[in-house]
Amino acid sequence: MGIQVGGIDIANSVIDVEFRINVLEKVIDRLLSVAPPGTLTDNDIQKFRDESIAMLQNKYPSAGITKKG
């Protein structure tokens, strides 16, 4: 049994999240390999990162989540 916080097994949750992200990365890589050039730009990716940070900051306001670098 891993560390439990609020009834959540943290180790299992981390492994599940890593697995799901890995699958999503592979799906996206495959889709981008057949997409027309310019379908996804560096600006798009930066926008997604900024939106994701804002979402996490709203969801966990006391966590002190900030953008790295």
C-alpha positions in Angstrom: 0.0 0.0 0.0 1.3 3.5 -0.9 0.9 6.7 0.9 -2.8 7.7 1.4 -4.0 11.3 1.4 -7.7 11.8 1.9 -8.4 8.3 0.8 -6.3 8.6 -2.4 -3.4 6.2 -3.0 -0.8 8.7 -4.2 1.6 6.1 -5.7 -1.2 4.4 -7.7 -2.5 7.8 -8.8 0.9 9.0 -10.0 1.4 5.8 -12.0 -2.0 6.0 -13.5 -1.4 9.7 -14.5 2.0 8.8 -16.1 0.4 6.0 -18.0 -2.4 8.1 -19.3 -0.1 11.0 -20.3 2.2 8.5 -22.1 -0.8 7.1 -24.1 -1.9 10.7 -25.0 1.6 11.7 -26.1 1.7 8.7 -28.4 -1.7 9.4 -29.9 -0.8 13.1 -30.4 2.6 12.2 -32.0 0.8 9.8 -34.4 -1.9 12.4 -35.3 0.7 15.1 -35.8 2.7 12.9 -38.1 -0.2 12.9 -40.6 -1.5 16.4 -40.0 -0.7 19.2 -42.4 2.3 21.4 -41.5 1.4 24.2 -39.2 -1.5 22.4 -37.6 0.1 22.8 -34.2 2.5 25.7 -33.6 4.9 26.6 -30.8 2.5 29.5 -30.0 -0.3 27.0 -29.7 1.7 24.8 -27.3 2.6 27.9 -25.2 -1.0 28.9 -25.1 -2.0 25.4 -23.9 0.7 25.6 -21.2 -0.5 29.0 -20.0 -4.1 27.9 -19.9 -3.2 24.7 -18.0 -1.3 26.7 -15.4 -4.2 29.1 -14.9 -6.6 26.1 -14.6 -4.4 24.5 -11.9 -3.9 27.9 -10.1 -7.7 28.2 -10.0 -8.3 24.6 -8.9 -5.5 24.7 -6.2 -5.3 28.4 -5.2 -3.3 27.7 -2.0 -0.7 25.5 -3.7 1.5 28.4 -5.0 1.6 27.0 -8.5 3.7 29.2 -10.8 5.2 28.9 -14.3 8.7 27.5 -14.4 11.5 29.4 -16.1 
